[in-house]
Amino acid sequence: MFYYVLFMVGGVAITALGVWLHRRTRSFIRRARRARGRYVTARTASAGVEEPRSTSYGVIEFQTESGQTIQFSGRVGTPFEARKVGREVEVLYDPAHPEEAIVSSFVELWFPPLIAYTVGIGWIVAVPVFWLIFGMPR
């Protein structure tokens, strides 16, 4: 029974995290300004000593409405970000904190809350499914 309760509480907590991430993203989008940015390079992060593969994060440069040039790293990394150098993208940035900009894409904006919702709701639904399959714990 303890594990079912733990799973349920964990699912609720992760779902609440998803709600918080969703609201934070919506709030950011409401106050954000749009700008055209361009991938200028890629920053590579190694996966570790035992793991030879590495992940690259695109470095994007854009200008704010006031003319300030800002560079930031994308939040989502892939092994092939270097191929994006020179590509233009739409950037969202908060005028109060333009260095915390983000590429305007589904993955960069909505993937974190989507993952939290999926895991959290999955854990919540798993408890009654386990009860149905294995019966009530003793």
N, C-alpha and C positions, 0 to 999 in steps of 0.2 A: 504494500500500500504506500509505503514511504516514497518509492521510486515514481509511482503514478503522480503523487502530489508534487514531487520535485519537478517532474516533467511538465506538469500543468503550470506551476508557478514560473518555471523557466520560460515556457511558451508565452505566458502573459507578459513577462518582463521583456522578452525579445520583440513581441508585437508592440509594446509600448515604446521601445526604442525606434521601431519602424515609424510609428506615429510622430515621434519627435523629429526624426530625420525628414519625414515628409513635410511637416510644418516648417521646418527650418529651410528646406529647399524652396517651398512656395513663398515664404517671406523674402528669401534672397532674390527670387525671380521678380517679385513685385517692386523691389527697390533698385534692381540692377539696370545698368545702361548696357546697350549693345555696341559692339565695335567689331571691325574687321581685324583679324589677327593673321599671323603667318608663322608656320613652323620654321624655326631658324636652326635648330639642332636637336639632338636627342641625348639625354643623360642616361647612362647605363648603370644599373644596380645589379650586382652579382647576387645570385640566389644562395650562395654559400660555398664553403671550401669543398664539400663533397659533391655539390651540384654544379656542373660546369656551365649550365645554361644561365643566361642573364636576361633581365627584363629592361627594356628601354622606356623612358618617359619622354614624351615630346616636350620641347621647350618652345613656347609660343611668345611672340612679341606683338604688342599692339599699342595704339596711342589712345589716351583718354580724351574726352571732350576738351579738356584744358590743354592738350598737346603734350602731356607727359608720356614718355615712352616707358612701358612696363614689360618685363619678361617674367614668365611664370612656368612652372612645370605642370603638365597634365596630371590628373589624379589616377588615370587608368593606364597601366603600362602593358606593352606587348613586346615580343621579341623583334618586331619589325617597325618600330617607330621611326627609325632613321629614314625609311622610305617616304615618310611624309614631309621631309624637309622641302620647303618651298610652297607647300600647299596652303591655301587660304582657308580660314575657318571663322565662324562667328563666335565671338567671345562675349560673355556676360561678366560684368564687374560692378562691385559696389563702389560708388564715387567716394565714399568715406574710406574705403580700404581697397584701392585698385589692385594691389599686389596679391589679393586673394581671389583673383579672377578664375573663371572656369570656362572650358570649352562648352558651347551650347550644343550638347548632344544628349540623347536619351541615356546612354550608358553613364556619362559623367554626372548627370543631374539626378537620375531616378534609380540607378542600380542599387545604391546602398539601402534606401528604404524598401525597395522591392525584395532584396535578399532578406532583410529583417522580417518583413511581413510573411514571406514564404516559410522561413524557418520557424518563426513564432507560431503562426497558425497551424503549420504542420505538426508541431509538438502538441499543441492544444487538441487537435483532431486525433492524434495518435493515441491519447489516453482512452477515449471511449472505444476506439477500434481494438486496442489491446484487451479491454474488458470484454468485448464481444467475442473475441477469438479465444482468449485464455481464461476467461471468467474472472470474477471478483477475487482479488488477492486476499489471502488469509492473514 
